[in-house]
Amino acid sequence: MNKIATSHIEIFVGEDQVINIKTLPAAKIGLDEASDALTIANNFSNGGGKLILIDIRERKTITRAARTLFEKNDIPPKQTAKAILINSGIICVVKNLLKPKDPKYPVKIFASEVEAIRWLYSFH
């Protein structure tokens, strides 16, 4: 399993070939950390066609700019689908309603890891 860990984020490709980006407890995630994580994820994908699971539930803080970057539907480019895990079900509903109408690939926000993975696997 390919795995890279920084002081803020762990990135690995699971046996199911899903690229996982997981924020670490007590991490302060800013735009630089989010950008670095997505760049590494893109390198793991060899240019595209992968499923990405971003888990930002365990972190101390995350800036609005970092959250917005994670939620974009074209970063990293040429992927199949991206699921984002957060702590609040209500925020998931609101954010999913406000997502872009014509995404480069599907992005959806979840409070349940099981539902996020099930959704990602629908693109396998």
VENFENTA-V106512 format. One record per helix or strand of 3 or more residues. SS is the DSSP state (H for helix, E for strand). FROM is the first residue (numbers start at 1). TO is the last residue. If there is no record, write none. Layout:
# VENFENTA-V106512
((SS/FROM/TO) (SS/FROM/TO))
This chain:
# VENFENTA-V106512
((E/3/5) (E/9/13) (E/18/23) (H/31/44) (E/51/55) (H/64/71) (E/81/85) (H/89/97) (E/106/110) (H/113/121))
